[in-house]
């Protein structure tokens, strides 16, 4: 696995651009959680900040996903672009795993900002995003693992998250 800023296939700027493109253009990802010694995956609508060090999502409070997130905050978010016409022969798709901690937002200002960011990317999901039965989470992303051609693997570490990010 290549750690940036060096790689034979990418420059640091190229990898950053590929990650930014996947995180901003893909509307959904698979949130990987764990509980009771078992992994669990669920599709979420998300958005990401400009520094690529925080992703936001919402989920209803009365779900298995919410319970798992409150029991263990270590998560992974998996995003790929297979839906954009790559064929089995060309392996021209990218996959990205963002790892970090899922933080339950409790400040009303943070929740309002999260809602607005999600609505900007997913206006068609207004009823779901604005539900009073939802909780809002921020994944503080610590590392990205980017895979192309099934075996070209690179790591990128975003700047550390802070309230100013």
N, C-alpha and C positions, 0 to 999 in steps of 0.2 A: 504494500500500500504506500502510495506516495503522499508525503505531507508537504503542504505548500509552504514556501513559495517555489519549489522546484518539481518538475515532472517532465518526462520525455514527450508527453502528448499535449500538455496544456502549459500555458503560462499562468501565473497567479491571477492576472487580470482575466484571462480566458475562463478559468475555473469559476471565479467570482461571477462573471457574466452568465455562465451556464446555470449556476445555482440561482442567481437572481431571476433569470428567465423562467425556470421551473417553478419557483416559489410564487412568482407574480402571475404567471399565465395559467397555471393549473388551478382549477377551482376547488378540487377535493383532494384529500389524502386519506391514508389509513393511519389512525391513531392506535399505537400499540401500547397497551397497558398490561398490568399483571396483578394477579390476586390469587390467594390460595395455592401458590406454587404453579399456577397455570398462566400462559400468555393469553391475551385477548386482543382482537383487532376490531376496529369499527371505523366506518367511513365518516369523515367530518368535512364540513365546509370551513375554510380557514382564510386568514389573510396574514400578511407578514409586514413588519416595519421596514423602513428604508435601510437600516443597518444590517438586516437579515439576522438579528439576534433575538427576535421575539415574534412568535406566531400567536394569533388570537383565534379562539373558537368558543362556541357556546353549546351547551347540552342541557336537556331537561334534568331537573333535580331528581326525579323519581326513576332514574335509569341505573342499570348495572354499571355503565361507563362512569357515571358520577360517583358511585360508591367506590369503585376501584381507584379513581383519581384521588379521592379523599383519603384512601388507605395507603397509597404509594404514589408519590409524585414523580418518580422516574419514568419517562416516556420516550417513545420514538415516534416520529411522524414520517411516513413513507409516501413519497410522491413520485409519479413517473409520467411519461408522455406517450405511452403505447397507443393511445387512442388517435394519434395523429398520423396514421397511415404507414407506419413502419411494417415491413414484411418480415417474415421469419428468416428469409435469406440475408437481408441486409443488416439485421441487428442494430438498426439505426435509432434506437430509443435510449433514453437516459432514465436512470432511477436515482433517487436521492433519499437518504435517511438523515433526518435531523434529530439529534438526541439532546435531551435536557430535562428540565424540571417543569411540571405543570403547576402553576400557582393559581389558586382560586382568588379571583378579584373580589374585594370587599368594599373598597372605596367607591362611592357613587360616581365620582369624576372618572375613575378608571373604567367602570362599567359603561358609562355613557360614551367614552372614547372608543371602547371596544365595540359597542353596538354600531356606532357610526362607521368605523373602519370596516366591519363586516358588511354593513349595508352598502357601502361604496363598492365593494367587490361583488356582492350577491344581492342586488336590489330585488330580485325575484323571490327572495326568501324572507321578505319583510315580516310576515306573520310569525314565522319560526324564530327569527333572530330577536324580535321584540316581545316575545312571550314573557309574561311575569313569572312563569314557572321554570325559567332557565337560570343556570349559573354560567358565569363567564370566566374563562381561563386564559392565562398567558403562559405559553411555553417559553421559558428562558433557554434559548438554544445555545448549547455549549460546543457542538461539533456537527459538521456535515460529512457524510460519506457519499461521494458521487461515483456512480458506476456507469460506464458506457461499454458497448460491445460485450456485455456480460462479464468481462474480466479486467477491464481497465478501471482500477479503483484508486480514487484520490480522496484525501481528507482536507477539509478547510475549517479553520476555527474563526468564527466571527468575533468582533470586538465584544468584550464582556458587557452584559446588560447592566444598565443603571436607570434610575428614574428619569434621567435626561435623554435616554435613547429614543 
